[in-house]
């Protein structure tokens, strides 16, 4: 589903990060990260991801700076959040959101759908 895609994963929960890494790798993606902080995620932008999945809160910081950097580069991204909000980053309305808990397969399907849309 994601053969050859470079997927940036920003997730600070080690278990979720490991599950995502496994599922994305199995789907054929090259996983960039997982980044546990916004700064780590920003550093991974040099690898030119095709798509990204961002935990809303990374080590106590909102992922807004990383989302802004991805949007400026026109890299599609989705937000993963355990918070019950429809628009976790109002400045990025319309960004797909995965509500925690979610299955790694749901993340793979969403990212594949985002890439297919171009």
Secondary structure as the mmCIF struct_conf table of DSSP 4:
data_model
#
loop_
_struct_conf.conf_type_id
_struct_conf.id
_struct_conf.beg_label_comp_id
_struct_conf.beg_label_asym_id
_struct_conf.beg_label_seq_id
_struct_conf.end_label_comp_id
_struct_conf.end_label_asym_id
_struct_conf.end_label_seq_id
TURN_TY1_P TURN_TY1_P1 UNK A 3 UNK A 4
STRN STRN1 UNK A 6 UNK A 10
HELX_RH_AL_P HELX_RH_AL_P1 UNK A 14 UNK A 26
TURN_TY1_P TURN_TY1_P2 UNK A 27 UNK A 28
STRN STRN2 UNK A 30 UNK A 35
BEND BEND1 UNK A 36 UNK A 37
HELX_RH_AL_P HELX_RH_AL_P2 UNK A 38 UNK A 43
HELX_RH_3T_P HELX_RH_3T_P1 UNK A 44 UNK A 47
BEND BEND2 UNK A 50 UNK A 50
STRN STRN3 UNK A 51 UNK A 55
BEND BEND3 UNK A 56 UNK A 56
STRN STRN4 UNK A 57 UNK A 58
TURN_TY1_P TURN_TY1_P3 UNK A 59 UNK A 60
STRN STRN5 UNK A 61 UNK A 62
TURN_TY1_P TURN_TY1_P4 UNK A 63 UNK A 63
HELX_RH_AL_P HELX_RH_AL_P3 UNK A 64 UNK A 72
TURN_TY1_P TURN_TY1_P5 UNK A 73 UNK A 74
STRN STRN6 UNK A 76 UNK A 81
BEND BEND4 UNK A 82 UNK A 83
BEND BEND5 UNK A 86 UNK A 86
BEND BEND6 UNK A 88 UNK A 89
HELX_RH_3T_P HELX_RH_3T_P2 UNK A 90 UNK A 92
TURN_TY1_P TURN_TY1_P6 UNK A 93 UNK A 94
STRN STRN7 UNK A 97 UNK A 99
BEND BEND7 UNK A 100 UNK A 101
HELX_RH_AL_P HELX_RH_AL_P4 UNK A 104 UNK A 117
#
